[in-house]
Amino acid sequence: MLKKILAVLVACTMMTLPAASPARGEERLLFMCGAAAAPVADLLAKGFEAKTGVKVDVNTGGSGMLLSQIKLAKKGDVYFPGSIDFIEQAKAEGLIDPTTIAPIVYLVPAILVQPGNPHGIRSLKDLCRPGLKVIIANPETVCLGVFATEMVEKLFSPEEKKAFRANLVNYTESCEKTANAISMKAADAILGWSVFQHWNPELIEAVKLSPDEVLRISYLAVAVPLCAQNPKRAKEFIEYMKSPEGLEQFKKFKYFTTPEEALAYLGAEKPVGGEPYKVPSEWLNPPSQH
């Protein structure tokens, strides 16, 4: 049922995608940007346009949804999902040019709570306490949801996993909406990225996980889809993202721009990216259907 709903949503979104083809000689790019980089997307687009005169249309959302749009609508010049897992999926499905894959910034899992941490949450297993309202991203379409389910499956006992799932009140459709669940007080805690705190520091506080609670760190990589209408300019856009000027936009929101920075923050050596995790089917139903 969820896959049928996803297909309908994709079909509807395809009808409203911004045009990426040139009009009267104007060059354009369609930037398919996962919501894990939502605060930076428009800054990158405007910076590249200022340097080259190329108009960059931005489409942000869940990484799986964006990949479905690339696959079904055959639109998108630059694909920048919320973790390497979806780049690997795009590569396996033959949807991107593998020679264009480039890492950009790095992410560390964290718990995000209300300012002041009113529920005193200090660890992953605190999320099993009765009565807490917890939200994670949809693990079928959002990279962040994949990381959340992987941690719960590998670090919790069956009893703890059951208690955690009992506290789940919703899945969200993107990283941006997951972060908003805290700022809008729709949840007591979310499993997210540490960088969320810097998206809205007045309303979001990060609880740093211990090294034992982090299985791997993630990174955002970018690539050119094979359906790209303007692959030459798309490659130039990727070079801009990798440049000091492009990375400066990410630094404004405290993204880690090297794996060394991310691992130093965590305080331990962990796999960078690691093996993509296959989410168990039991997690693919919304919390109300568990």
ZIJOLIN-V993711 format. One record per residue. N is the residue number from 1. RES is the residue in one letter. SS is DSSP state (helix for helix, strand for strand, loop for the rest). OMEGA is omega in radians with two decimals (NA if undefined). BURIAL is b if it has 9 or more other ideal C-beta (glycine too) atoms within 8 Angstrom, else e. Layout:
BEGIN
N&RES&SS&OMEGA&BURIAL, N&RES&SS&OMEGA&BURIAL
END
This chain:
BEGIN
1&M&loop&-3.13&e, 2&L&helix&-3.14&b, 3&K&helix&3.10&e, 4&K&helix&3.10&e, 5&I&helix&3.13&e, 6&L&helix&-3.13&b, 7&A&helix&3.11&b, 8&V&helix&3.13&e, 9&L&helix&3.12&b, 10&V&helix&-3.13&b, 11&A&helix&3.12&b, 12&C&helix&-3.12&e, 13&T&helix&-3.14&b, 14&M&helix&-3.11&b, 15&M&loop&-3.06&e, 16&T&loop&3.12&e, 17&L&loop&3.07&b, 18&P&loop&-3.12&e, 19&A&loop&3.13&e, 20&A&loop&-3.14&b, 21&S&loop&-3.11&e, 22&P&loop&3.04&e, 23&A&strand&-3.13&e, 24&R&loop&3.06&e, 25&G&loop&-3.14&e, 26&E&strand&3.09&e, 27&E&loop&-3.13&b, 28&R&strand&3.00&b, 29&L&strand&3.01&b, 30&L&strand&-3.06&b, 31&F&strand&3.13&b, 32&M&strand&-2.95&b, 33&C&strand&3.05&b, 34&G&strand&-3.03&b, 35&A&helix&3.06&b, 36&A&helix&3.10&b, 37&A&helix&-3.05&b, 38&A&helix&-3.10&b, 39&P&helix&-3.03&e, 40&V&helix&-2.98&b, 41&A&helix&-3.11&b, 42&D&helix&3.11&e, 43&L&helix&3.10&b, 44&L&helix&-3.13&b, 45&A&helix&-3.12&b, 46&K&helix&3.12&b, 47&G&helix&3.13&b, 48&F&helix&3.12&b, 49&E&helix&3.13&b, 50&A&helix&-3.11&e, 51&K&helix&-2.96&e, 52&T&helix&-3.05&b, 53&G&loop&3.14&e, 54&V&loop&3.12&b, 55&K&strand&3.14&e, 56&V&strand&3.04&b, 57&D&strand&-3.05&b, 58&V&strand&3.03&b, 59&N&strand&-3.12&b, 60&T&strand&3.11&b, 61&G&strand&3.08&b, 62&G&loop&-3.03&b, 63&S&helix&3.11&b, 64&G&helix&3.10&b, 65&M&helix&3.12&b, 66&L&helix&3.13&b, 67&L&helix&3.08&b, 68&S&helix&3.10&b, 69&Q&helix&3.09&b, 70&I&helix&-3.08&b, 71&K&helix&-3.02&b, 72&L&helix&-3.11&b, 73&A&helix&-3.11&b, 74&K&loop&3.10&e, 75&K&loop&3.13&b, 76&G&loop&3.14&b, 77&D&loop&-3.14&b, 78&V&strand&3.12&b, 79&Y&strand&-3.07&b, 80&F&strand&-3.07&b, 81&P&loop&-3.04&b, 82&G&loop&3.00&b, 83&S&loop&-3.14&b, 84&I&helix&-3.12&b, 85&D&helix&-3.10&b, 86&F&helix&2.99&b, 87&I&helix&3.11&b, 88&E&helix&3.10&b, 89&Q&helix&3.13&b, 90&A&helix&3.11&b, 91&K&helix&-3.12&b, 92&A&helix&-3.13&e, 93&E&loop&3.11&e, 94&G&loop&-3.08&e, 95&L&loop&-3.12&b, 96&I&strand&3.03&b, 97&D&loop&-3.05&b, 98&P&helix&-3.14&e, 99&T&helix&-3.10&e, 100&T&helix&-3.10&b, 101&I&loop&-3.14&b, 102&A&strand&3.04&b, 103&P&strand&-3.11&e, 104&I&strand&-3.12&b, 105&V&strand&-2.97&b, 106&Y&strand&-3.04&b, 107&L&strand&3.12&b, 108&V&loop&3.11&b, 109&P&strand&3.12&b, 110&A&strand&2.95&b, 111&I&strand&3.10&b, 112&L&strand&-3.05&b, 113&V&strand&3.05&b, 114&Q&loop&3.10&b, 115&P&loop&-3.10&e, 116&G&loop&3.09&e, 117&N&loop&-3.02&b, 118&P&loop&-3.14&e, 119&H&loop&3.07&b, 120&G&loop&-3.11&e, 121&I&loop&-3.08&b, 122&R&loop&-3.06&e, 123&S&loop&3.11&e, 124&L&helix&-3.04&b, 125&K&helix&3.00&e, 126&D&helix&-3.13&b, 127&L&helix&3.09&b, 128&C&helix&-3.10&b, 129&R&loop&-3.12&b, 130&P&loop&3.02&e, 131&G&loop&3.11&e, 132&L&loop&3.04&b, 133&K&loop&-3.07&b, 134&V&strand&3.09&b, 135&I&strand&2.97&b, 136&I&strand&3.07&b, 137&A&strand&3.13&b, 138&N&loop&-3.05&b, 139&P&loop&3.11&b, 140&E&loop&-3.01&b, 141&T&loop&-3.07&b, 142&V&loop&-3.10&b, 143&C&helix&-3.11&b, 144&L&helix&3.10&b, 145&G&helix&3.08&b, 146&V&helix&3.14&b, 147&F&helix&-3.12&b, 148&A&helix&-3.11&b, 149&T&helix&3.11&b, 150&E&helix&-3.14&b, 151&M&helix&-3.13&b, 152&V&helix&-3.10&b, 153&E&helix&-3.03&b, 154&K&helix&-3.04&e, 155&L&helix&-3.08&e, 156&F&loop&2.97&b, 157&S&loop&3.09&e, 158&P&helix&3.14&e, 159&E&helix&3.12&e, 160&E&helix&3.12&b, 161&K&helix&3.11&b, 162&K&helix&-3.14&e, 163&A&helix&3.11&b, 164&F&helix&-3.12&b, 165&R&helix&3.09&b, 166&A&helix&-3.14&e, 167&N&helix&-3.12&b, 168&L&strand&3.13&b, 169&V&strand&-3.10&b, 170&N&strand&2.87&b, 171&Y&strand&3.07&b, 172&T&strand&-2.98&b, 173&E&loop&-3.11&b, 174&S&loop&3.05&b, 175&C&helix&-3.12&b, 176&E&helix&3.14&b, 177&K&helix&3.08&b, 178&T&helix&3.09&b, 179&A&helix&-3.14&b, 180&N&helix&3.13&b, 181&A&helix&3.08&b, 182&I&helix&-3.09&b, 183&S&helix&3.12&b, 184&M&loop&3.09&e, 185&K&loop&3.06&e, 186&A&loop&3.14&b, 187&A&loop&3.03&b, 188&D&loop&-3.12&b, 189&A&strand&3.01&b, 190&I&strand&2.94&b, 191&L&strand&-3.05&b, 192&G&strand&3.08&b, 193&W&strand&-3.13&b, 194&S&loop&-3.08&b, 195&V&loop&3.14&b, 196&F&helix&-3.13&b, 197&Q&helix&-3.07&b, 198&H&helix&3.03&e, 199&W&helix&-3.10&b, 200&N&loop&-2.98&b, 201&P&loop&3.13&e, 202&E&loop&-3.05&e, 203&L&loop&-3.08&e, 204&I&loop&3.08&b, 205&E&strand&-3.14&b, 206&A&strand&2.96&b, 207&V&strand&-3.10&b, 208&K&strand&3.11&e, 209&L&loop&3.05&b, 210&S&loop&3.12&e, 211&P&helix&-3.14&b, 212&D&helix&-3.11&e, 213&E&helix&-3.10&b, 214&V&loop&-3.12&b, 215&L&loop&-3.14&b, 216&R&strand&3.01&b, 217&I&strand&-3.10&b, 218&S&strand&2.97&b, 219&Y&strand&3.11&b, 220&L&strand&3.09&b, 221&A&strand&-3.07&b, 222&V&strand&3.11&b, 223&A&strand&3.09&b, 224&V&loop&3.06&b, 225&P&strand&3.12&b, 226&L&loop&3.11&e, 227&C&loop&-3.07&b, 228&A&loop&3.10&b, 229&Q&loop&-3.09&b, 230&N&loop&-3.05&b, 231&P&helix&3.13&b, 232&K&helix&3.13&e, 233&R&helix&3.10&b, 234&A&helix&3.10&b, 235&K&helix&3.08&b, 236&E&helix&3.11&b, 237&F&helix&3.10&b, 238&I&helix&3.09&b, 239&E&helix&3.09&e, 240&Y&helix&3.12&b, 241&M&helix&-3.10&b, 242&K&helix&-3.05&b, 243&S&loop&3.07&e, 244&P&helix&3.13&e, 245&E&helix&3.12&e, 246&G&helix&-3.13&b, 247&L&helix&3.11&b, 248&E&helix&3.11&e, 249&Q&helix&3.10&b, 250&F&helix&-3.12&b, 251&K&helix&3.10&b, 252&K&loop&-3.12&e, 253&F&loop&3.01&b, 254&K&loop&2.97&e, 255&Y&loop&3.05&b, 256&F&strand&-3.06&b, 257&T&loop&3.02&b, 258&T&loop&3.07&e, 259&P&helix&3.13&b, 260&E&helix&3.10&e, 261&E&helix&-3.11&b, 262&A&helix&-3.11&b, 263&L&helix&3.07&b, 264&A&helix&3.08&e, 265&Y&helix&-3.13&b, 266&L&helix&-3.14&b, 267&G&loop&3.13&e, 268&A&loop&3.04&e, 269&E&loop&3.10&e, 270&K&loop&3.06&b, 271&P&strand&3.09&e, 272&V&strand&-3.04&b, 273&G&loop&3.11&b, 274&G&loop&-3.14&e, 275&E&loop&3.06&e, 276&P&loop&-3.06&b, 277&Y&loop&3.07&b, 278&K&loop&-3.07&e, 279&V&loop&3.09&b, 280&P&loop&-3.05&e, 281&S&helix&-3.11&e, 282&E&helix&-3.14&e, 283&W&helix&-3.02&b, 284&L&loop&3.04&e, 285&N&loop&3.08&e, 286&P&loop&-3.10&e, 287&P&helix&-3.12&b, 288&S&helix&-3.12&e, 289&Q&helix&-3.14&e, 290&H&loop&NA&e
END
